[in-house]
Amino acid sequence: MSIRLRMGTPTEIKRTLARVANMALNGEIDTKTANTIILACNAILGAIRTDEQQKKIDELEVLLSGIK
């Protein structure tokens, strides 16, 4: 069984998590597979969060350098 899951944005990851949880509860996928997907989603969300924080830091540094 092949499942296509989108995990490019936080919104897509939230949808994927809900879909995987429902599939596990309905017995459509085993819990080990569901857990693996959930761990991957959490890792991707962490990376996205880090990227967004770095962008904000870079923007603040530009603003601060303009004040000096």
Kinemage of the C-alpha trace (Angstrom):
@kinemage 1
@onewidth
@group {chain A} dominant
@subgroup {mainchain}
@vectorlist {calphas} color= white
{ca met a 1} P 0.000 0.000 0.000
{ca ser a 2} L 1.450 3.338 -1.062
{ca ile a 3} L 0.463 6.516 0.767
{ca arg a 4} L 1.214 9.994 -0.578
{ca leu a 5} L 1.712 12.529 2.165
{ca arg a 6} L 2.618 16.188 1.743
{ca met a 7} L 5.087 17.622 4.217
{ca gly a 8} L 6.330 20.859 2.670
{ca thr a 9} L 4.657 23.389 4.934
{ca pro a 10} L 3.504 23.419 8.564
{ca thr a 11} L -0.121 23.316 7.356
{ca glu a 12} L 0.536 20.252 5.207
{ca ile a 13} L 2.319 18.574 8.100
{ca lys a 14} L -0.652 19.219 10.406
{ca arg a 15} L -2.945 17.617 7.849
{ca thr a 16} L -0.558 14.697 7.472
{ca leu a 17} L -0.438 14.170 11.233
{ca ala a 18} L -4.231 14.140 11.438
{ca arg a 19} L -4.463 11.753 8.497
{ca val a 20} L -1.845 9.387 9.938
{ca ala a 21} L -3.523 9.409 13.353
{ca asn a 22} L -6.875 8.553 11.793
{ca met a 23} L -5.328 5.822 9.659
{ca ala a 24} L -3.674 4.271 12.718
{ca leu a 25} L -6.899 4.438 14.723
{ca asn a 26} L -8.830 2.835 11.871
{ca gly a 27} L -6.259 0.067 11.470
{ca glu a 28} L -5.273 1.209 7.973
{ca ile a 29} L -1.578 1.411 8.924
{ca asp a 30} L 0.318 -0.192 11.770
{ca thr a 31} L 1.377 1.892 14.737
{ca lys a 32} L 5.098 1.454 13.995
{ca thr a 33} L 4.651 3.037 10.565
{ca ala a 34} L 2.489 5.794 12.053
{ca asn a 35} L 5.119 6.500 14.704
{ca thr a 36} L 7.856 6.717 12.073
{ca ile a 37} L 5.826 9.224 10.046
{ca ile a 38} L 5.038 11.271 13.158
{ca leu a 39} L 8.725 11.413 14.114
{ca ala a 40} L 9.601 12.570 10.599
{ca cys a 41} L 6.902 15.260 10.773
{ca asn a 42} L 8.278 16.508 14.082
{ca ala a 43} L 11.807 16.661 12.662
{ca ile a 44} L 10.609 18.600 9.610
{ca leu a 45} L 8.583 21.007 11.765
{ca gly a 46} L 11.669 21.616 13.902
{ca ala a 47} L 13.746 22.384 10.823
{ca ile a 48} L 11.080 24.750 9.471
{ca arg a 49} L 10.885 26.496 12.849
{ca thr a 50} L 14.670 26.908 12.931
{ca asp a 51} L 14.692 28.364 9.413
{ca glu a 52} L 11.932 30.839 10.299
{ca gln a 53} L 13.755 31.908 13.462
{ca gln a 54} L 16.983 32.426 11.525
{ca lys a 55} L 15.161 34.606 8.978
{ca lys a 56} L 13.789 36.757 11.803
{ca ile a 57} L 17.238 37.045 13.383
{ca asp a 58} L 18.725 38.080 10.037
{ca glu a 59} L 16.007 40.729 9.589
{ca leu a 60} L 16.648 42.095 13.079
{ca glu a 61} L 20.392 42.242 12.425
{ca val a 62} L 19.759 44.272 9.267
{ca leu a 63} L 17.505 46.654 11.198
{ca leu a 64} L 20.049 47.031 13.987
{ca ser a 65} L 22.912 47.660 11.579
{ca gly a 66} L 20.855 50.476 10.034
{ca ile a 67} L 20.443 52.134 13.437
{ca lys a 68} L 24.181 52.233 14.245
